Amino acid sequence: MKTKIFPSFVLILSLSLFSFSVSAVENPIKPFVVVLDAGHGGHDTGNIGNGYKESEIALNIVLKIGAELEKLPNVKVIYTRKTNVFIELRERAAIANRADADLFVSVHCNAHKSQAHGTETFVLGLHKSQANFEVAKKENEVIYLEDNYKEKYGGFDPNAPESLIGMVLMQEEYLDQSILLASLVQNNIVNNLKQNDRSVKQAGFWVLHNTYMPSVLIETGFLTNKTEGAYLNSAKGQTDMAREITNAIKAYINSLSAANEKIKDPEVKELEVEKAIETTKEDIYEGVTFRVQLAASKRKLEPKPTNFKGLKDVAREKEDGLFKYYYGETADYNKIQVMKTFVQQKGFPSAYIVAFKKGKKMNVSEVLKSKAN
């Protein structure tokens, strides 16, 4: 049974956290609990770009996801709402915590004054850009619609960056699992639905702050974009999004099942990443090897986990007078994309994909174009 963690016990997080979803995999009696959260609802319609209602679209997508997950053995689905009702942000987190959930997935639609488009998936963390902060601020401002919000949220101010700092400490132990799921979601939607990739990001969302399990928030697309808004408002668009998110959740659960014998601490292992992407669509480039370049330096470091933020199987090669450090090796472009996102969020934000053919480094864009032609 997963250890319960409450805000007053933040200081003992490191002693009690590792029980998350592995316990659900190891114990066949306890189901794997997924909480699905449709953003907004009731008098809070969310954004209404082009006249479409975010609250309705998010709910439709969530219900479709839930219907598929409910077909899985030993998986229990809980909804923060199944109808057009208003649910306070802190109550959404409380629902997940009371259920001893193993996963929390919140679905939203984006908006912008421009014709911005694309999908982005968030995990809880300090905003790394003003744009990320603005997205988080917009979603957090739902707090103002609640009665006595100052008392309920302990002085939290959605408009103040400093209010976000404490939130990160509450969820950092689950960050790696959240990143893995977010990568799978983003990879599925971008590659299978051909959505513009706005990447996996970290930002301070209150709805993720108080959930004590791996959690992600998905901005499926922009209702303010004429084409994307119409797509998300359509039955086809909602079905497509639900399918790809569902498949990502399935892949995440499968990765835990396959890797649970290897898990000894709360960090996501490379084995889990390998297992998780087995269920994603392949994109093989014959004769090409893709790798993620972590760093280049004149310093010769031993490629061991302690030197690379816990990453295993890092390779070192000397090129042009520099030592270059690589992670991963595959002909599958979808696979290397997931691995790149994973290492970026692990602490290598400048990591990028490189390609080799017959031992010679190639321009990645040219490699991708060659297959298209």
N, C-alpha and C positions, 0 to 999 in steps of 0.2 A: 504494500500500500504506500502511496506516495506521501512523503512528509508534508504536512501543512506548514506554510510559511506566511507570517503576517507582518505588516509594516513595523511593528514594535520590536521585531526580532531581526532587524537588518544585520546587526553585528554578528549573528551566528549563521548568516547565509552560507558561508563557505563550508560550514560543518554539516549542514543538513540538506543541501540542495540536491545532491545526486541521488535522486529516486525517480526523476522525471518519467519519461515514457518507457524506459527500459523495464521498469517493474511490470508495466502492462504487457510487454512482450514476453517476459519470463513467467508471468503468472497467468495461465490460461483462464482462470476464473474471472479475473478483473478485465473488463473490456477496455479497448483503447478508446478513450473519450475525446471526441473532436467537438469543440464549440465553434459554431458558425455564427458570425455577427454581421447582419445586414446593417450598414451604416444609416444613421438618421432615422426618420420615421415619425408618424403623427404630424404634429404642427411643425416639426423640423423636417422640411422637405429636402434639405441638403441643397446642392446647387441646381438651378433650373435652366441650364444652358439650352438655348434654342427651344425652350418650352418643355423640355424633357425633365422628369423628376428623378433625381439621384436616388431618393429613398425607395421608389418603386422599382427601379432597375436593379439596385443592389439586392433588394428582397427577392426578386425573381431569379437572379443568379444564385443566390444562397439556397433557395428552395430546390433548385435543380441539382446543385452540388450535394445537398443533403439526401435527396432521393436516391442518388447513386451510391453514396457512402453507406447508406442504411442497408444496402444489399450485401455488404461485406460481412463475413463472419467475424465475430468478436470485436466489432466496431460499434460504438454507441455515439449517436449524433445528438447534440443539444443545440437549440437555437436561442439566441438572445431575444429574437422576436420572429414570429411567423406571420404576423399581420401588420397593417399600417398603424403601429402604435409608437409612442415616444418612450424610449428607454434611456435613463440617465447614463452617462459615460461610466461612472463608477459602478453602477449596477451591472453593466455588461461584463466588467472584470469580475465582479463578485459572483456572477452566475458561473463563470468558468472556475473560479476558485472553490466554490461550494461543491461543484461537480467533480473535484479532484481531476480536472481535465489534463490531457496529455498534449493538447494542441489547441491554439486559438487562432482563428482566421477571420479577419475583418475585411469586408468587401465594400468598396467605394467607387465613385466616378469623379473625375477631376474637372477643373474649370480654369480658364485663363482668359484674359482680355484679348489675347491674340488668337491665331488659328493653330496654337500648339496642339500636338497630337502624340499619341503613344501610351505605352503601359509602363508603370514603375511600381516596384514592390518595396515596401519599407519594413525595416526592423527597428527596434528601439535603440537609439543612440544619440549622442550629441550631433546636432545638425552640422554638416560639413560645408554648407554653403547657405547663402541667404535664401536661395530658391527653396532648399529643403525646409528651412525654418518657416518660410511663408506657407508651404503646404501644411505643415504640422499646425501652425497657428490657426489656419482656416478651419481645420477639423476640430481643434481643441476649443474653438470659440462657441461650440454647441453648449459648453458649460453655462454661458450667459442666459440660456433659455430655461435654466432650472431655478427653482425657488431656493433661496438661501445658499446660493452657490459658494459664497465666501466661506461660510462655515463648513460646508460639505467638502470643499477641496483645500482646506487648510491654507488659504491665502495664495494658492497657485494662480499665477497670472499668465494666460495664454500668450500675451504680447511681450513677455519678458524672457529673454534667452536664459537668464540665470535660474529661472524656475525649472528649466529642463535638466539641469545638471544632476540633481538628486535622483531623478527618474532613472538615469542610466545605471546607477549603482544597484538598483533594485532588480534589474533584469540581466546584468552582464553575464551571469553564470549560464544563462540560456542562449546567449547570443550566437554561438556557433551553430546550434541546432536551428535557430531561427534563420540564420544565413543560408543554411543548406536548403530549407524548404523554400525560402524566397528565391533562391537561384533556380530551383526546379520550376517554380511557377513562372518566373520571368522567361526562362529558356523555352518552356512549352508555348507560351502565348506568342512570343516573338517569332519563333521558328515555324510553328504550325499555323498560326493565324496571320503571319506576316505583318505584325504590328510594329510600329516604330519602337525601338528599344531605348527606354529612358533609364534603364539599369536598376540594380538593387541599391538601395540607399538607406542611410540611417537618419532618423529624425525623432524628435520628442513628442510622440503621440500619447496623450493621457490614457486612451483606451488600451494601449499596450503596457503602460506603466505599471498598473496594479495586477497584471496577470502573471501568475507564478508558474509559467510553463513556456515552451517555445511559442512565439507569437509573430504573426506577420499582418501587415495591412496592405491590401492590394488596391491601387488606383488603376482600374481596368482601362480607362481611356478618358478622353475629354468630351463632355457633352457640348461644350462651347464650340467644338470643331464641327463644321457642317456635315462632313462625311462620317466622321467617327461617332458623332452624337446620334445620327440616324441609325447607324449600325448597332450601337449599344441599346438603342430603344427598340430594336426589332427582336422578334422571337429567335431568329437565326443567330444574331449577335450574342444574345444572352445564353443560348444553348452552347454556342462555340466557347464562350468564356468559361461557362460552368464545366464543360468537358475538360478543358485544359487544366483548370485549377484542380478538379477532381483527380485527374491523372497524376498531377504533381503530389497531391496528398497521398495517393496510393503508393507512389514511388518512395516517398519519405517513410511511410510505415513499413514498406518492404525492406528498405535499407536497414531499419532498426532490427527487424526480424532476422535478417541475414547476418548482421554484424554483432548481435548482442553478446555472443561469446567473447568477442574481442574488446568490448567496451569496459574499461576499468575506471574511467573518470568522466566528467561531464562534457569533455571536448569532443567534437565531431572528428572521427578518424577518417583517414583517407579511404579506408575500406568502405565506410558508409557512403562516401561520395561515389566510389566506384559502383556500389550496388544500386544506389539511387538512380543513376543515369542509365541503367540497363533498360528501364522501361520507357525512356524517352526516345524520340525519333532519331535514328542514326543519320549522319551526313558524312559519309566516308569519302576521302580523297586518296585514291590509289597512288602509292608511291611517295606520298607526302607524310612527313612527321611533324605534328604540331607540338609545341612546348610552350610553357609560360615562363617568361624571363622575369625573375624576381629582382635581380640587381646586377650591376656591373661595377667592379672595383679593382684597384691595384692591390688591395689587400687579399691575401690568400687565407680564406676561412675554411675550416673543416665543415663539410656539408652535413652537419648533424643537427637534430631537432633543436637543441638548446641555442644554436646560433641563428635559427630561422623560425622563431616564434612557435616552436612545436611541430613544424612541418617535417614529415618524414620523406625519405626518398628524394631529397634535393640533390641535383647533380652539379658538379663544377667542371667548367671547361675553360681553357685559356684561348682567347681570341684577340688578335690585334693588340697584344700587350696588356690586356685586361683579363681578370678572372670574371667569368659570367656564370651566374647561378640560375639553374632551371628547375622547374617543377612540372611533372607530368610528361607523358610521351604517348601520343596517340594519332591515328589517322582520322579520327572522328572529330569534326569541327564543333559539333554540338557539345561533345564531351569536354573539349578543351575550354569552351566558353564557360561552362559551369565551374570548372576548376579555376579559371581566371577570377571569376567573381568571388569564389571562396577565398583565395589567397589575398585578394584585394581587401576584403573585409577582415581578414586575419591580421592585417597590419602591413600589407605591401600595396598601397593604393596606386603606385605607379607601375605595377606589374602589367605586362602586355603579352600578347600571343606572337610567337615567331614560328616560321615554317622552314622546314628543310626538305630538300629533294636530292637524293644520292649524296648526302653529306654536305651539300651546299645550301647556305641560307638563301631563302627566296623572299620576295616581297609578298606579304600575305594577301594584299588586295589583288595582286596579279594571279596568285594561286586560285583565289575564289572566282575571279573572272574566267579563268581557263575552263572551269567546270560549267559555268553558265553558257559559255560558247560551245 
